[in-house]
Amino acid sequence: MTKIKVLRLDHRRRRDARITTHVCLTGRAFGASEVILSGDKDTKLIENVADVTERWGGDFAVSYRKNWDNLLDEWKKNDGQVVHLTMYGEQVQDVVDDIRSSDKDKLVVVGGSRVPGKVYREADWNVSVTTQPHSEVSALAIFLHLYFQGKELGKEFEGGKLKVVPSSHGKKIIEK
């Protein structure tokens, strides 16, 4: 099965901790297997997301890579493909079937403050989720939802200690 990993560019520990945490949680919940952080090393963030995975289950990791630029080269050399989420790309609804049709692993790149031109040039797809300014969290969620055709919404997360029981009123959590 094709693996999806997410590269979070240019994480700034003091400024971006909350948004990058949301990128990680969204990636995990919507079917990615890993988020690779670049920018500032943020051990606390990595530990917090690992704690969520331990409590709620699933096979998910967050790792750190100081130099992301050679990661794109390595990824492609190992027969993977790069999907860059940007408001300047081709519309997601027009290219998602093409992206899904390839059985190669995907590295989904979500930006930080400024995305270098190298990312645009080396991406197999520059993909837009709307052509308006928006959040990398929402772009990632929508892309993964369309990529997995909604099947990620019913995903079971094995090995967790907690599970939510859907309810029309109140909170129901089972401790395993």
C-alpha positions in Angstrom: 0.0 0.0 0.0 1.2 3.5 -0.8 2.6 5.4 2.2 1.9 9.1 2.6 4.4 11.2 4.6 4.2 14.9 5.2 7.1 17.3 5.2 6.4 20.4 7.3 8.8 23.2 6.0 10.3 25.9 8.2 8.8 25.1 11.6 9.6 27.9 14.1 9.4 26.6 17.6 8.1 29.7 19.3 5.8 30.9 16.6 4.5 27.7 14.9 4.1 25.1 17.7 0.3 25.1 17.7 -0.1 25.1 13.9 2.6 22.5 13.4 1.0 20.3 16.1 -2.3 20.6 14.1 -0.5 19.6 10.9 0.8 16.5 12.8 -2.6 15.6 14.3 -4.4 16.1 11.0 -1.8 14.0 9.1 -2.2 11.2 11.7 -6.0 11.3 11.8 -6.4 11.5 8.0 -4.0 8.7 7.1 -0.4 9.8 6.8 2.2 7.6 8.4 4.7 10.3 9.4 5.3 14.0 9.6 8.9 15.2 9.0 9.7 18.5 10.6 12.2 20.9 9.2 13.3 24.2 10.6 13.7 24.5 14.4 14.1 21.2 16.2 11.1 20.9 18.6 11.5 17.9 20.9 8.5 18.9 23.0 6.2 18.9 20.0 7.5 15.6 18.8 7.0 14.1 22.3 3.5 15.5 22.6 2.4 14.0 19.3 4.0 10.7 20.2 2.0 10.8 23.5 -1.2 11.3 21.5 -0.3 8.3 19.3 0.4 6.2 22.3 -2.9 7.1 24.0 -5.1 7.0 20.9 -3.3 4.3 18.9 -2.1 3.9 15.3 1.2 3.7 13.6 2.4 7.3 13.3 5.6 9.1 13.9 7.0 12.6 13.9 10.7 13.0 13.0 13.1 15.9 12.5 15.3 16.7 9.5 17.4 19.8 9.6 18.1 19.9 5.9 14.9 19.1 4.0 16.2 20.0 0.5 18.2 16.8 0.0 15.1 14.9 1.3 13.3 15.7 -1.9 16.2 14.4 -4.0 16.4 11.2 -1.8 12.6 10.7 -2.0 12.5 10.9 -5.7 15.7 8.8 -6.1 13.9 6.1 -4.1 11.0 6.2 -6.5 8.7 8.3 -4.4 6.7 11.3 -5.6 6.3 14.8 -4.2 3.0 16.6 -3.8 3.3 20.2 -2.8 0.2 21.9 -1.4 0.1 25.5 -2.4 -2.6 27.9 -3.5 -0.7 28.4 -6.7 -1.0 24.9 -8.0 -3.4 22.9 -10.1 -6.8 22.4 -8.5 -6.9 19.4 -6.2 -10.2 18.1 -7.7 -8.5 18.1 -11.2 -5.4 16.1 -10.2 -6.2 13.9 -7.2 -7.2 10.9 -9.4 -3.9 11.2 -11.3 -2.0 11.3 -8.0 -3.9 8.4 -6.5 -3.5 6.3 -9.6 0.3 6.0 -9.0 1.3 3.3 -6.5 4.5 5.2 -5.5 4.9 6.6 -2.0 4.0 10.2 -1.6 5.7 13.0 0.2 3.2 15.8 0.8 5.0 19.1 1.4 3.2 21.9 3.4 4.9 25.2 3.7 6.0 27.5 6.4 6.7 31.2 6.1 8.3 31.1 2.6 8.5 28.1 0.3 11.7 28.0 -1.7 11.4 27.7 -5.5 13.1 24.3 -5.4 10.0 22.8 -3.9 7.8 24.1 -6.8 10.4 22.9 -9.4 10.9 19.5 -7.9 7.3 18.6 -7.0 5.6 16.1 -9.2 2.4 18.0 -8.5 1.9 21.5 -7.2 -1.6 21.2 -5.8 -4.0 23.9 -4.9 -6.9 23.5 -2.4 -8.7 26.7 -3.4 -6.8 29.6 -5.0 -7.2 31.7 -1.9 -5.0 32.1 1.2 -5.8 29.4 3.6 -4.2 27.2 6.3 -1.8 24.4 5.6 -3.8 22.3 8.1 -7.0 22.7 6.1 -5.1 22.0 2.8 -3.6 18.9 4.2 -7.0 17.6 5.6 -8.8 18.3 2.3 -6.0 16.7 0.2 -5.9 13.6 2.3 -9.6 13.3 2.4 -9.9 13.4 -1.3 -6.9 11.2 -1.8 -8.3 8.5 0.5 -11.8 9.0 -0.9 -13.3 9.5 2.6 -12.2 6.0 3.7 -9.9 7.6 6.3 -13.0 8.7 8.3 -13.7 5.1 9.3 -10.1 4.2 10.0 -9.5 2.1 13.2 -6.4 3.0 15.2 -4.9 -0.1 16.8 -3.1 -0.2 20.1 -4.6 2.8 21.7 -5.6 3.2 25.3 -8.6 5.5 24.5 -11.4 5.4 22.0 -14.3 7.8 21.4 -17.7 6.3 21.1 -19.7 8.5 18.7 -22.7 10.1 20.5 -25.3 12.7 19.6 -25.0 14.2 23.1 -22.1 14.3 25.5 -18.7 12.7 25.5 -18.2 9.0 25.6 -14.6 7.7 25.9 -13.7 4.0 26.5 -10.4 3.3 28.3 -9.0 0.0 27.0 
